[in-house]
Amino acid sequence: MSSFPLAVLGAALLAGCTPSLNWREVGLPPTGAAALLPCKPDHAQRSVPLGGVPTELAVSGCEAGGATFALMAARLPAGRAPDEVLAGWQQATLANMQAGGEVRRSDFRPPRGLPLAHAQRLAAEGRQAGGQPVAAQAAWTARAAEGGGTELLHAVMYAPRPQPEAADAFFAGIRWP
């Protein structure tokens, strides 16, 4: 193998590990999920209407390297359709950021994740509430919860322009135990 591909690979790996991104593991109650965030997160909990039903949502997030990183976790009781909730959550996220143009989608299923149609990773560009441009990389996943129901996880990274290396590192750090 020539040294050029090795140099390119090394540069790509280092881009996700810049000094401004100090990755650390964060647990995501009420789910059993864990993820990596590149900075010390703030935590909040609030009730939001997921699928039209008030649902407790745990949020962890921080800002680093010119981007905002957020993780959201919720638990649905048995009988709720997780794929429908993920689909609505995606639509709300895209509407909130005033997404325009192409939305690039791919499957997103960490080990133990459910094979749902809307367990996806997407990339989109839009506008913040103040009109400034924003690029988003986001992912949604779910798994069957112990004792019944479903655990949901949403991860999102917002930045003025795409940062694919940081987004790849962020999403690679999501795991179900």
Salt bridges, closest charged atoms under 4 A:
GLU25 OE2 - ARG175 NH2 2.90
ASP83 OD2 - HIS118 ND1 3.09
GLU151 OE1 - ARG143 NE 2.77
ASP168 OD1 - ARG121 NH2 2.83
